[in-house]
Amino acid sequence: MSKRKLGSQSPPNMAAQKKKTRVVPDPKLCRWTAEGFDHMVYTPPTSSLPSPFGVDIQLDQDTKDTIAQFGPAVQVSFEATLRTADKVKGRQTLLDLCNDERIGWIDPLQPVILTAGAGINLSQRDGGTRVIRFRKVFTAYAIRWFAFVQRGAHLTVNGQSYPNTHDIVIGPLAPFSVLEYNDRAVFLYLNRESVEYKPGGPGLQPAISRVLASLKNDHDSGSKDGTTVAKAALTTGAPIATQTSVKIEPEIQPDGSDPCEYYRSRMEEWRLLQTRSGTVLIDPATPAGFYYTGEWLVDSVVFRAIASVTTAIGLENNMDFAMIDEWGYGLARRYPPTKGMESLPLTATGRNKDLFLPYNTSEEGNHWLLVHVKHVNDRPEIHIYDSLNMMIGSDEPIKRIVVNTTLYDVDKDVDDDVRKIDLIHHNVARQPGSWQCGYLTILNAWCVALGMEPGAKRHDATSMHRIQDLIGMINLSMAGFMDSATIQAFMRCVGFVDADHNTVASDRHFTRSVPFLTKESLNRYILMRRELEKHPESAIRRLDLATIRFLLDPELGDFEDLDNMNPETLLEHFDRWLKDRNLVEGDPTSPLSPISPDTIRLTFGIARSTNTGDAPLPAVPDDTRLLRKIWNIYHKMLKRQGHLRLARQERAKDIADGHYSTQEMGDHPEYPYGDPRVVALDRLGMLPTKHALTAVEQQAIRGNSRPVIKLKLKHS
């Protein structure tokens, strides 16, 4: 997708009834293009109000002040929603409305389902109606929604009003928006995650808006003892401020303790932490039904539950696992690489790494089993854990699907004859009924990933007495509140794990699972990580272009069209701009400037010095966590267009000659990231939480005689 600014237009013939003064930029007409879409559009700002259906939304004074800037309709609708007697039911209704195909229109509390192409009639003061239609547009990396608004509609989106003398297109719309028309208020939700929207939250706002919202303008932080922070950073070379944080060590079940008792106390702790954090699992495993029988697990739950544990193990133990989502798995079942797979890239990552693949015996869904793939002697080695032994004698389809994932290097003779791939069937306990296979597939994957072995004897993991525990553990893991010790305790308690191999391996412990809250989260994580792995240089060490344009705009004025500059030209301007001010050294042989954390800190200092009063500006980041917010806002074209290729070549020459550029230190202690897994999770707001109970709270749950979690201070 490309975007080109044509200049500001003051909307003519606007409704003259401003209830309060709102600091909202004038709408600007831009061109947005994608496949089958080429329109001049008005892009609305993000909402300054939170979603009234979010968890624990409270009317603090800041929120009240923001609501007061809107008209009476918004004030009444917002407060009425918060006072709704059955808010939980209303929220669940809204969650059910929103998915990739539908959006929710709440006017003010009447849910309406809208799909691509659907329209809404807006009542006007003249007694007539105007139509607004919604269209879903597919881009290379995301789905965008646009609103086609009929002439004569007096419409305001997130406080910004638009011309009504002609038909217009508004978009791309933010995931959550507040619409106003004819003294009516509407809450518009584009996906399920937006139900939790808060201003400044990660992953919900466009790039520059997120920076301005996340890093509030604090004029007092702009200088220290009369010296600007930007200048001080340059002259002193001081590192980014660090602070002591608490790192939770992996807990190990105490020797001699009862695993069932230990499991119960840990589950109580995890439930308390999830409640306290406000984290909501959008697409959970369904609770057990009549007579405590479990529901058949859908694909998404099985894939996400396994990923929540394997990703955590990899992050905390400096190892990696292969991953594929249910969509990529479906393609691998249908299309071998020689028949068009090149044009259908799989959602998979982690080449030649261990893969824990939930495999179903039929495309329609019949029986789940675990396929564990290793890369041994330059080819895949497959291990099967099947609670019904249905696939004995039917190995070739599994081998073919593993090859079709394209995750493993195989010789041509193996590709032509998959019978040359070794496949081992492991003896595991037989499931007692017809619905337990999905749950056992998850447990088998967790068990093997943690370095243990599933037992062959009958166990109680899916019995009527334990199924609720198991479902709760799966949901807590997908929500980001599970660790290796709790899983081990459950498996010991119910007799699932082999008695001689029932201890988590020393390099497989983890403290907190990775949250995969929605059906789409695994797909988004793999896609983001794969892009970062393809372009490690430009993906994790560059300022985003929107921020650079914002900084350069006051300097260049009307003489340059910043939005039409290609990335290389824009960064050359920024490089000269920094060097002209002696903010970086002017060595003509040095690479372009915006590549190091020090330069980022300078950039934020410069932003304050260029403040024209027209827009709030971010304060200078003072720790790594705030720097990470900047890394959240990259534009995809930084990677697509391969900008700074020459600079990367020059930097490589510097390193080959034994020295680093003037702008990038080889061992900078505060570099925000180096691991694309961490970058991807942070950009998507999926990093494991750091909530922890106090020692007193743990003792109250476990009892004074039981050990409390060990804490280690770590400087970050």
C-alpha positions as CSV (number, residue, x, y, z in Angstrom):
1,M,0.0,0.0,0.0
2,S,1.2,3.5,-0.8
3,K,0.1,6.8,0.6
4,R,0.6,10.2,-0.9
5,K,-0.3,13.5,0.7
6,L,-2.0,16.0,-1.6
7,G,-2.3,18.8,0.9
8,S,-4.7,20.0,3.6
9,Q,-8.2,20.9,2.7
10,S,-10.5,22.8,5.1
11,P,-13.9,21.0,4.9
12,P,-16.5,23.3,3.5
13,N,-20.1,23.5,4.7
14,M,-19.4,21.9,8.1
15,A,-22.1,21.8,10.8
16,A,-21.5,24.8,13.0
17,Q,-22.4,23.2,16.3
18,K,-19.2,22.6,18.2
19,K,-20.2,21.6,21.7
20,K,-16.6,21.9,23.1
21,T,-13.2,22.8,21.7
22,R,-11.4,19.6,20.6
23,V,-7.8,19.6,19.6
24,V,-8.1,17.5,16.4
25,P,-6.0,18.1,13.3
26,D,-7.8,19.2,10.1
27,P,-8.7,16.3,7.8
28,K,-6.2,15.8,4.9
29,L,-7.0,14.2,1.6
30,C,-4.6,11.4,0.7
31,R,-4.4,8.7,-2.0
32,W,-4.6,5.1,-0.8
33,T,-3.9,2.2,-3.2
34,A,-4.2,-1.5,-3.0
35,E,-5.3,-4.3,-5.2
36,G,-8.7,-3.3,-6.6
37,F,-8.7,-0.1,-4.5
38,D,-7.5,3.4,-5.6
39,H,-9.2,6.3,-3.9
40,M,-8.7,9.7,-2.3
41,V,-9.5,9.3,1.3
42,Y,-9.7,11.2,4.6
43,T,-7.8,9.3,7.3
44,P,-9.4,9.9,10.7
45,P,-7.4,10.2,14.0
46,T,-7.4,7.5,16.6
47,S,-9.9,7.6,19.4
48,S,-9.0,9.6,22.5
49,L,-11.7,7.6,24.4
50,P,-11.3,4.0,25.5
51,S,-13.7,1.3,24.5
52,P,-16.6,1.4,27.0
53,F,-16.8,-2.4,26.8
54,G,-13.2,-3.0,27.9
55,V,-12.3,-4.8,31.1
56,D,-12.2,-2.6,34.2
57,I,-12.8,0.7,32.3
58,Q,-13.3,3.4,35.0
59,L,-14.3,7.0,34.7
60,D,-11.2,8.6,36.1
61,Q,-10.8,12.3,35.8
62,D,-8.7,12.2,32.6
63,T,-11.4,10.1,30.9
64,K,-14.1,12.5,32.2
65,D,-12.2,15.5,30.8
66,T,-11.9,13.8,27.4
67,I,-15.6,12.9,27.3
68,A,-16.5,16.5,28.1
69,Q,-14.8,17.6,24.9
70,F,-17.4,15.7,22.9
71,G,-21.1,16.4,22.4
72,P,-23.9,15.4,24.7
73,A,-24.7,12.3,22.7
74,V,-21.3,10.8,23.3
75,Q,-21.3,11.8,27.0
76,V,-24.7,10.2,27.5
77,S,-24.0,7.1,25.4
78,F,-20.6,6.5,27.0
79,E,-21.8,6.8,30.6
80,A,-24.9,4.8,29.8
81,T,-22.8,1.9,28.5
82,L,-20.6,1.9,31.6
83,R,-23.8,1.7,33.8
84,T,-25.3,-1.1,31.8
85,A,-26.6,-3.7,34.3
86,D,-25.5,-6.7,32.4
87,K,-22.3,-5.4,30.9
88,V,-20.7,-8.8,30.7
89,K,-23.5,-10.1,28.4
90,G,-23.3,-7.0,26.3
91,R,-19.6,-7.4,25.9
92,Q,-19.9,-11.0,24.9
93,T,-22.5,-10.1,22.3
94,L,-20.1,-7.6,20.9
95,L,-17.3,-10.1,20.8
96,D,-19.5,-12.5,19.0
97,L,-20.3,-9.9,16.4
98,C,-16.7,-9.0,15.5
99,N,-14.5,-11.2,13.4
100,D,-12.5,-10.9,10.2
101,E,-15.7,-10.8,8.2
102,R,-17.9,-8.6,10.3
103,I,-17.8,-5.5,12.4
104,G,-19.9,-4.1,15.2
105,W,-22.0,-0.9,15.0
106,I,-23.3,0.0,18.5
107,D,-25.8,2.9,18.3
108,P,-25.7,3.4,21.2
109,L,-26.4,0.0,22.7
110,Q,-28.2,-1.8,19.8
111,P,-25.7,-4.2,18.1
112,V,-25.8,-4.3,14.3
113,I,-23.7,-6.7,12.3
114,L,-22.0,-5.2,9.2
115,T,-20.1,-7.1,6.6
116,A,-18.0,-5.9,3.7
117,G,-20.3,-3.9,1.4
118,A,-23.1,-3.5,4.0
119,G,-24.5,-0.1,4.6
120,I,-26.1,2.0,7.3
121,N,-28.7,4.7,6.8
122,L,-27.9,7.9,8.7
123,S,-30.8,10.1,9.7
124,Q,-30.3,13.7,8.9
125,R,-31.7,16.9,10.3
126,D,-33.6,17.6,7.1
127,G,-35.6,14.4,7.6
128,G,-33.7,12.5,4.9
129,T,-31.2,9.7,5.2
130,R,-27.7,9.2,3.9
131,V,-25.9,6.0,3.4
132,I,-22.4,4.9,4.7
133,R,-21.1,1.7,3.3
134,F,-18.1,-0.3,4.6
135,R,-15.5,-2.0,2.4
136,K,-12.7,-4.4,3.5
137,V,-9.5,-3.9,1.6
138,F,-6.7,-6.5,1.5
139,T,-3.1,-5.2,1.6
140,A,0.2,-7.0,1.6
141,Y,0.3,-7.2,5.4
142,A,-3.1,-6.3,6.8
143,I,-6.9,-5.9,6.3
144,R,-8.1,-2.3,6.2
145,W,-11.7,-1.0,6.5
146,F,-12.9,2.1,4.6
147,A,-16.2,3.9,4.8
148,F,-17.9,5.3,1.7
149,V,-20.0,8.2,2.8
150,Q,-22.9,9.7,0.8
151,R,-23.0,13.4,0.0
152,G,-24.9,15.4,2.6
153,A,-24.0,13.2,5.6
154,H,-22.7,15.3,8.5
155,L,-20.3,12.8,10.0
156,T,-17.6,13.1,12.7
157,V,-15.1,10.3,13.4
158,N,-13.1,10.5,16.7
159,G,-13.7,14.2,16.9
160,Q,-12.8,15.0,13.2
161,S,-15.5,16.3,10.9
162,Y,-15.5,15.9,7.1
163,P,-16.9,17.7,4.0
164,N,-20.5,16.9,3.1
165,T,-20.8,18.6,-0.3
166,H,-19.8,15.5,-2.1
167,D,-19.3,11.7,-1.7
168,I,-16.2,10.9,0.3
169,V,-14.2,7.9,1.5
170,I,-12.9,7.7,5.0
171,G,-10.2,5.4,6.1
172,P,-8.4,3.3,7.0
173,L,-10.5,3.2,10.1
174,A,-9.0,2.6,13.5
175,P,-10.0,-0.7,15.2
176,F,-12.2,1.3,17.6
177,S,-13.9,4.6,16.6
178,V,-16.5,7.0,18.0
179,L,-18.8,8.3,15.3
180,E,-21.2,11.2,15.7
181,Y,-24.1,12.3,13.4
182,N,-27.2,14.3,14.0
183,D,-26.7,14.3,17.8
184,R,-26.2,10.5,17.9
185,A,-23.2,8.6,18.9
186,V,-21.9,5.3,17.6
187,F,-19.2,2.9,18.8
188,L,-17.6,1.2,15.8
189,Y,-15.6,-2.0,16.4
190,L,-13.6,-3.6,13.6
191,N,-12.3,-6.7,15.4
192,R,-12.5,-8.5,18.7
193,E,-9.3,-7.0,20.1
194,S,-10.6,-3.5,19.7
195,V,-13.2,-4.2,22.4
196,E,-10.3,-3.8,24.8
197,Y,-9.1,-0.5,23.2
198,K,-7.4,2.1,25.3
199,P,-5.8,5.2,24.0
200,G,-2.1,4.6,23.5
201,G,-2.4,0.9,23.7
202,P,0.0,-1.2,21.5
203,G,-1.1,-2.5,18.2
204,L,-4.2,-0.5,17.8
205,Q,-3.0,2.9,16.5
206,P,-1.2,4.1,13.4
207,A,2.5,4.7,13.7
208,I,2.8,8.4,14.5
209,S,-0.3,8.5,16.6
210,R,1.0,5.7,18.8
211,V,4.3,7.5,19.4
212,L,2.5,10.8,20.3
213,A,0.1,9.0,22.6
214,S,2.5,6.6,24.2
215,L,5.2,9.0,25.0
216,K,3.4,12.0,26.5
217,N,4.9,15.5,26.1
218,D,6.7,16.4,29.3
219,H,8.4,19.8,28.9
220,D,10.3,19.3,32.2
221,S,12.0,16.3,30.9
222,G,13.3,18.2,27.8
223,S,16.3,19.6,29.7
224,K,18.5,18.9,32.7
225,D,20.3,21.8,34.4
226,G,19.7,24.0,31.3
227,T,21.2,21.5,28.9
228,T,19.0,19.7,26.4
229,V,18.8,16.0,26.8
230,A,19.7,15.5,23.1
231,K,22.9,17.6,23.5
232,A,23.7,16.0,26.8
233,A,23.5,12.5,25.3
234,L,25.8,13.5,22.5
235,T,28.5,15.1,24.7
236,T,28.5,12.7,27.6
237,G,27.8,9.5,25.8
238,A,25.7,8.5,28.8
239,P,23.9,5.2,28.4
240,I,20.2,5.0,28.5
241,A,18.9,5.1,32.1
242,T,18.5,1.6,33.6
243,Q,16.5,0.5,36.5
244,T,16.4,-2.6,38.6
245,S,13.5,-5.0,37.7
246,V,12.5,-8.3,39.3
247,K,13.1,-11.3,37.2
248,I,11.2,-14.4,38.2
249,E,13.3,-17.6,38.1
250,P,11.7,-20.8,36.8
251,E,10.1,-22.5,39.8
252,I,10.7,-26.2,40.4
253,Q,8.3,-28.4,42.3
254,P,9.9,-29.1,45.7
255,D,11.2,-32.7,46.2
256,G,8.8,-34.8,48.2
257,S,5.9,-32.4,47.8
258,D,2.5,-33.7,46.7
259,P,2.0,-32.9,43.0
260,C,-1.7,-32.6,43.3
261,E,-1.6,-30.2,46.2
262,Y,1.2,-28.2,44.5
263,Y,-0.8,-28.1,41.3
264,R,-3.9,-26.8,43.0
265,S,-2.1,-24.0,44.8
266,R,-0.3,-22.9,41.6
267,M,-3.5,-22.8,39.6
268,E,-5.1,-20.6,42.3
269,E,-2.1,-18.3,41.9
270,W,-2.4,-18.2,38.1
271,R,-6.1,-17.4,38.2
272,L,-5.5,-14.6,40.6
273,L,-2.7,-13.1,38.4
274,Q,-4.9,-13.3,35.3
275,T,-7.8,-11.6,37.1
276,R,-5.5,-8.9,38.5
277,S,-3.9,-8.2,35.1
278,G,-7.2,-7.8,33.3
279,T,-6.1,-10.1,30.5
280,V,-9.0,-11.6,28.6
281,L,-8.7,-14.8,26.5
282,I,-10.9,-14.0,23.5
283,D,-11.1,-17.5,22.0
284,P,-10.8,-20.0,24.8
285,A,-11.3,-23.7,25.0
286,T,-15.0,-24.4,25.8
287,P,-15.7,-25.5,29.4
288,A,-16.8,-29.1,30.0
289,G,-20.4,-29.9,29.2
290,F,-23.0,-32.4,30.5
291,Y,-21.6,-35.1,32.8
292,Y,-18.2,-33.3,32.6
293,T,-17.4,-34.4,29.1
294,G,-15.1,-32.1,27.1
295,E,-16.1,-30.3,23.9
296,W,-14.2,-31.2,20.8
297,L,-11.3,-28.8,20.6
298,V,-11.2,-26.6,17.5
299,D,-8.0,-26.2,15.5
300,S,-7.1,-22.8,16.8
301,V,-7.1,-23.9,20.5
302,V,-4.8,-26.9,19.8
303,F,-2.3,-24.9,17.8
304,R,-2.3,-21.9,20.1
305,A,-2.0,-24.0,23.3
306,I,1.0,-25.8,22.0
307,A,2.6,-22.6,20.7
308,S,2.1,-20.8,24.1
309,V,4.4,-23.3,25.7
310,T,7.0,-24.0,23.0
311,T,7.5,-20.3,22.3
312,A,8.0,-19.7,26.0
313,I,10.6,-22.5,26.2
314,G,12.4,-21.1,23.3
315,L,12.5,-17.5,24.6
316,E,13.8,-18.4,28.0
317,N,16.3,-21.1,27.0
318,N,17.9,-19.7,23.9
319,M,16.5,-22.3,21.6
320,D,14.0,-22.3,18.8
321,F,11.2,-24.4,17.5
322,A,9.5,-24.6,14.1
323,M,6.0,-23.3,13.9
324,I,3.1,-23.5,11.5
325,D,-0.5,-22.3,12.0
326,E,-3.7,-24.1,11.1
327,W,-3.9,-22.2,7.8
328,G,-0.4,-23.2,6.7
329,Y,-1.1,-26.8,7.9
330,G,-4.2,-26.9,5.7
331,L,-2.2,-25.8,2.7
332,A,0.4,-28.4,3.3
333,R,-2.3,-31.1,3.3
334,R,-3.6,-30.0,-0.1
335,Y,-0.8,-28.6,-2.2
336,P,2.7,-30.2,-2.6
337,P,5.4,-27.6,-3.4
338,T,5.7,-28.9,-7.0
339,K,2.1,-27.9,-7.7
340,G,1.9,-24.3,-6.9
341,M,3.1,-24.0,-3.3
342,E,5.6,-21.3,-4.3
343,S,2.6,-19.0,-5.0
344,L,1.0,-19.9,-1.7
345,P,3.6,-19.1,1.0
346,L,2.9,-21.1,4.2
347,T,2.5,-19.4,7.5
348,A,5.5,-21.2,9.0
349,T,8.9,-20.4,10.5
350,G,11.8,-22.1,12.2
351,R,13.7,-23.9,9.5
352,N,15.1,-27.4,10.5
353,K,13.9,-26.9,14.1
354,D,11.8,-29.3,16.1
355,L,8.1,-29.0,15.1
356,F,5.2,-30.1,17.3
357,L,2.4,-30.4,14.7
358,P,-1.2,-31.3,15.6
359,Y,-2.2,-33.7,12.8
360,N,-5.8,-34.6,12.0
361,T,-6.6,-37.9,10.3
362,S,-9.0,-36.1,7.9
363,E,-9.5,-32.6,6.5
364,E,-13.0,-32.5,7.9
365,G,-11.8,-33.2,11.4
366,N,-11.9,-36.8,12.8
367,H,-9.0,-37.5,15.2
368,W,-6.1,-35.4,16.6
369,L,-2.6,-36.8,17.1
370,L,0.8,-35.3,17.7
371,V,3.5,-35.3,15.0
372,H,6.9,-34.4,16.5
373,V,9.5,-33.7,13.7
374,K,13.2,-33.5,14.3
375,H,15.9,-32.7,11.8
376,V,18.4,-35.6,11.9
377,N,21.2,-36.4,9.4
378,D,20.0,-33.8,7.0
379,R,16.4,-35.0,6.8
380,P,13.3,-35.0,8.9
381,E,12.7,-37.7,11.5
382,I,9.1,-38.1,12.6
383,H,7.7,-39.3,15.9
384,I,4.0,-40.1,16.3
385,Y,2.0,-39.9,19.6
386,D,-1.4,-41.2,18.9
387,S,-3.9,-42.1,21.6
388,L,-5.9,-44.3,19.2
389,N,-3.1,-45.8,17.1
390,M,-5.1,-44.9,14.0
391,M,-2.2,-44.1,11.7
392,I,-0.1,-47.3,12.1
393,G,0.5,-48.5,8.6
394,S,-0.5,-45.1,7.1
395,D,2.7,-43.3,7.4
396,E,3.1,-41.8,3.9
397,P,0.5,-39.1,4.2
398,I,2.2,-37.7,7.4
399,K,5.6,-37.8,5.8
400,R,4.3,-36.0,2.7
401,I,2.7,-33.2,4.8
402,V,5.9,-32.7,6.7
403,V,7.9,-32.3,3.5
404,N,5.1,-30.0,2.1
405,T,5.6,-27.6,5.1
406,T,8.9,-26.7,3.4
407,L,10.4,-26.3,6.9
408,Y,13.0,-29.0,6.4
409,D,15.9,-29.4,4.0
410,V,15.5,-32.7,2.1
411,D,17.4,-34.2,-0.7
412,K,15.7,-34.7,-4.0
413,D,15.6,-38.5,-3.6
414,V,13.8,-38.0,-0.3
415,D,11.4,-35.5,-1.8
416,D,10.6,-38.0,-4.6
417,D,10.3,-41.0,-2.2
418,V,9.2,-40.0,1.3
419,R,9.4,-43.6,2.4
420,K,13.1,-42.9,3.1
421,I,12.1,-40.6,6.0
422,D,12.2,-42.4,9.4
423,L,8.9,-42.5,11.3
424,I,8.6,-43.9,14.8
425,H,5.3,-44.7,16.6
426,H,5.4,-44.2,20.4
427,N,3.2,-46.2,22.7
428,V,1.0,-43.9,24.8
429,A,-2.1,-44.5,26.9
430,R,-5.3,-45.0,24.9
431,Q,-8.0,-42.4,25.2
432,P,-11.2,-43.6,27.0
433,G,-13.7,-42.0,24.7
434,S,-14.2,-40.2,21.4
435,W,-13.6,-36.5,22.4
436,Q,-10.3,-36.6,24.3
437,C,-7.9,-36.6,21.4
438,G,-7.4,-32.8,21.1
439,Y,-6.6,-32.5,24.9
440,L,-4.2,-35.4,24.8
441,T,-2.5,-34.0,21.7
442,I,-1.8,-30.8,23.6
443,L,-0.5,-32.7,26.7
444,N,1.7,-34.9,24.5
445,A,3.2,-31.9,22.9
446,W,3.8,-30.1,26.2
447,C,5.3,-33.2,27.7
448,V,7.8,-33.9,24.9
449,A,8.7,-30.2,24.5
450,L,9.5,-30.1,28.2
451,G,11.9,-33.0,27.9
452,M,9.6,-35.6,29.5
453,E,7.9,-38.7,28.0
454,P,4.2,-39.5,28.0
455,G,3.3,-42.7,29.8
456,A,1.7,-45.8,28.4
457,K,-0.4,-46.6,31.4
458,R,-4.0,-45.4,31.9
459,H,-4.2,-42.0,33.4
460,D,-6.9,-39.5,34.7
461,A,-6.0,-36.4,32.7
462,T,-9.3,-36.3,30.8
463,S,-11.5,-38.0,33.5
464,M,-14.7,-36.3,34.7
465,H,-12.8,-35.3,37.8
466,R,-9.9,-33.7,36.0
467,I,-11.3,-32.3,32.7
468,Q,-12.2,-28.9,34.2
469,D,-8.7,-28.7,35.6
470,L,-7.2,-29.5,32.2
471,I,-9.4,-27.0,30.3
472,G,-8.5,-24.3,32.9
473,M,-4.8,-25.0,32.5
474,I,-5.0,-24.8,28.6
475,N,-6.9,-21.5,28.8
476,L,-4.5,-20.1,31.4
477,S,-1.5,-21.1,29.2
478,M,-3.0,-19.4,26.1
479,A,-3.7,-16.3,28.3
480,G,0.0,-16.2,29.3
481,F,-0.3,-17.5,32.8
482,M,1.3,-20.9,33.1
483,D,4.8,-22.3,33.8
484,S,6.7,-25.5,33.4
485,A,6.4,-26.5,37.1
486,T,2.6,-26.3,37.1
487,I,2.4,-28.5,33.9
488,Q,4.8,-31.0,35.4
489,A,2.8,-31.2,38.6
490,F,-0.5,-31.8,36.8
491,M,1.1,-34.6,34.7
492,R,2.5,-36.3,37.8
493,C,-0.8,-35.8,39.7
494,V,-2.9,-37.5,37.0
495,G,-0.4,-40.2,36.1
496,F,0.1,-38.9,32.5
497,V,3.9,-38.8,32.4
498,D,6.1,-41.8,32.4
499,A,7.4,-42.4,36.0
500,D,11.0,-42.7,34.8
501,H,10.9,-39.5,32.7
502,N,8.7,-37.2,34.7
503,T,11.0,-34.3,35.4
504,V,11.3,-31.2,33.2
505,A,14.7,-31.1,31.4
506,S,17.2,-28.5,32.8
507,D,17.1,-26.5,29.6
508,R,13.3,-26.6,29.2
509,H,12.0,-24.7,32.3
510,F,10.0,-21.5,31.7
511,T,8.5,-19.0,34.0
512,R,5.6,-17.6,32.0
513,S,3.8,-18.9,28.8
514,V,3.4,-16.6,25.8
515,P,-0.2,-15.3,25.3
516,F,-2.0,-16.2,22.2
517,L,-5.4,-14.7,23.0
518,T,-7.2,-14.8,19.7
519,K,-7.6,-17.2,16.7
520,E,-5.5,-14.8,14.6
521,S,-2.7,-14.3,17.0
522,L,-0.5,-17.3,16.0
523,N,-0.8,-16.3,12.3
524,R,0.1,-12.7,13.1
525,Y,3.1,-13.7,15.1
526,I,4.5,-16.1,12.5
527,L,4.1,-13.6,9.7
528,M,5.7,-10.8,11.7
529,R,8.6,-13.0,12.8
530,R,9.1,-14.3,9.3
531,E,9.4,-10.8,7.9
532,L,11.9,-9.8,10.6
533,E,14.0,-12.9,9.8
534,K,14.0,-12.1,6.1
535,H,15.3,-8.5,6.7
536,P,17.1,-8.4,10.0
537,E,19.1,-5.2,9.3
538,S,16.3,-2.9,8.1
539,A,13.7,-4.5,10.3
540,I,15.0,-3.9,13.8
541,R,17.5,-1.0,13.5
542,R,15.7,1.8,11.7
543,L,13.4,4.7,12.7
544,D,10.1,4.6,10.9
545,L,9.6,7.0,8.1
546,A,6.5,8.7,9.6
547,T,8.5,9.9,12.5
548,I,11.3,11.2,10.3
549,R,8.8,13.0,8.1
550,F,7.2,14.6,11.2
551,L,10.6,15.8,12.4
552,L,11.7,17.2,9.0
553,D,8.4,18.9,8.1
554,P,9.1,22.2,10.0
555,E,12.6,22.4,8.5
556,L,11.8,21.8,4.8
557,G,8.5,23.7,4.7
558,D,6.7,23.8,1.4
559,F,9.8,23.2,-0.8
560,E,9.8,19.4,-0.5
561,D,7.1,16.9,-0.7
562,L,8.1,14.5,2.0
563,D,5.3,12.0,1.4
564,N,6.5,11.5,-2.2
565,M,10.2,11.0,-1.3
566,N,11.4,7.4,-1.6
567,P,12.9,6.0,1.6
568,E,16.5,6.5,0.5
569,T,16.0,10.2,-0.3
570,L,14.1,10.8,2.9
571,L,16.8,9.3,5.0
572,E,19.5,11.2,3.2
573,H,17.7,14.4,4.1
574,F,17.5,13.3,7.7
575,D,21.2,12.3,7.7
576,R,22.2,15.7,6.5
577,W,19.8,17.4,9.0
578,L,21.4,15.6,11.9
579,K,25.0,16.3,10.7
580,D,24.3,20.0,9.9
581,R,23.4,20.5,13.6
582,N,26.5,18.7,14.8
583,L,24.3,16.1,16.4
584,V,26.2,13.3,14.7
585,E,29.7,13.4,13.2
586,G,29.9,14.5,9.6
587,D,32.3,11.9,8.3
588,P,31.3,11.5,4.7
589,T,32.3,7.9,4.7
590,S,30.0,7.0,7.6
591,P,26.7,5.2,7.0
592,L,23.4,7.0,7.3
593,S,22.7,8.2,10.8
594,P,19.4,6.8,12.2
595,I,20.7,3.4,13.1
596,S,21.6,3.4,16.8
597,P,19.7,3.9,20.1
598,D,21.8,7.0,20.8
599,T,20.5,8.6,17.6
600,I,16.9,7.7,18.6
601,R,17.4,9.5,21.9
602,L,18.7,12.5,20.0
603,T,15.8,12.4,17.6
604,F,13.3,12.7,20.5
605,G,15.3,15.6,21.9
606,I,15.3,17.3,18.4
607,A,11.5,16.8,18.2
608,R,11.0,19.0,21.2
609,S,13.2,21.7,19.8
610,T,11.1,21.8,16.6
611,N,7.8,22.1,18.4
612,T,5.5,24.5,16.5
613,G,2.7,24.3,19.0
614,D,0.4,22.6,16.5
615,A,0.8,19.1,17.8
616,P,1.9,17.4,21.0
617,L,5.5,16.0,20.9
618,P,7.0,13.0,22.6
619,A,9.4,13.4,25.5
620,V,12.9,11.9,25.4
621,P,12.8,8.2,26.2
622,D,14.7,7.4,29.4
623,D,14.7,3.6,29.4
624,T,14.8,0.7,27.1
625,R,11.1,-0.1,27.6
626,L,10.2,3.3,26.0
627,L,12.7,2.8,23.2
628,R,10.9,-0.5,22.5
629,K,7.7,1.5,21.8
630,I,9.6,3.2,18.9
631,W,10.5,-0.2,17.5
632,N,6.8,-1.0,17.4
633,I,6.0,1.5,14.6
634,Y,8.0,0.4,11.6
635,H,6.3,0.8,8.2
636,K,6.4,-2.3,6.0
637,M,7.9,-0.4,3.1
638,L,11.2,-0.1,5.0
639,K,11.5,-3.8,4.3
640,R,9.8,-4.1,1.0
641,Q,11.8,-1.4,-0.7
642,G,15.2,-2.5,0.7
643,H,16.3,1.0,1.6
644,L,19.7,1.7,3.0
645,R,21.2,-1.1,1.1
646,L,24.3,1.0,0.4
647,A,24.5,2.0,4.1
648,R,24.5,-1.7,5.1
649,Q,27.2,-2.4,2.6
650,E,29.3,0.4,4.0
651,R,28.7,-0.8,7.5
652,A,29.8,-4.3,6.6
653,K,33.0,-2.9,5.2
654,D,33.6,-1.0,8.4
655,I,33.2,-4.2,10.4
656,A,35.4,-6.1,8.0
657,D,38.1,-3.5,8.5
658,G,37.9,-4.0,12.2
659,H,36.1,-0.9,13.3
660,Y,32.5,0.3,13.6
661,S,30.8,3.3,12.2
662,T,30.5,6.5,14.2
663,Q,26.8,5.9,14.8
664,E,26.7,2.2,15.8
665,M,28.6,0.5,18.5
666,G,29.1,-3.2,18.1
667,D,28.3,-4.1,21.7
668,H,25.8,-1.4,22.7
669,P,24.5,-2.6,26.1
670,E,21.1,-1.1,25.7
671,Y,20.2,-2.2,22.1
672,P,16.4,-2.9,22.5
673,Y,16.5,-6.2,20.6
674,G,18.4,-8.7,18.5
675,D,16.0,-11.6,18.6
676,P,13.2,-11.4,16.0
677,R,10.9,-13.5,18.2
678,V,11.0,-10.9,20.9
679,V,10.6,-8.1,18.4
680,A,7.5,-9.8,16.8
681,L,5.9,-10.5,20.2
682,D,6.5,-6.9,21.5
683,R,5.1,-5.3,18.3
684,L,2.0,-7.4,18.6
685,G,1.6,-6.8,22.4
686,M,2.2,-10.5,23.1
687,L,5.3,-10.5,25.4
688,P,4.7,-12.6,28.5
689,T,3.4,-10.5,31.4
690,K,5.5,-9.7,34.5
691,H,2.7,-9.7,37.1
692,A,3.8,-11.5,40.2
693,L,2.3,-12.2,43.7
694,T,4.0,-11.0,46.8
695,A,5.6,-13.5,49.2
696,V,2.8,-12.9,51.6
697,E,0.1,-13.7,49.0
698,Q,1.9,-16.8,48.0
699,Q,2.2,-18.0,51.6
700,A,-1.5,-17.4,52.1
701,I,-2.3,-19.7,49.2
702,R,0.4,-22.4,49.7
703,G,0.7,-22.3,53.5
704,N,3.6,-21.0,55.6
705,S,5.4,-24.4,55.4
706,R,5.6,-24.3,51.6
707,P,8.4,-22.6,49.7
708,V,7.7,-19.3,48.0
709,I,8.9,-18.3,44.5
710,K,12.5,-17.2,44.3
711,L,13.2,-13.7,43.0
712,K,16.4,-12.5,41.5
713,L,17.2,-8.8,40.8
714,K,18.3,-8.2,37.3
715,H,19.5,-4.9,35.8
716,S,17.7,-4.1,32.5
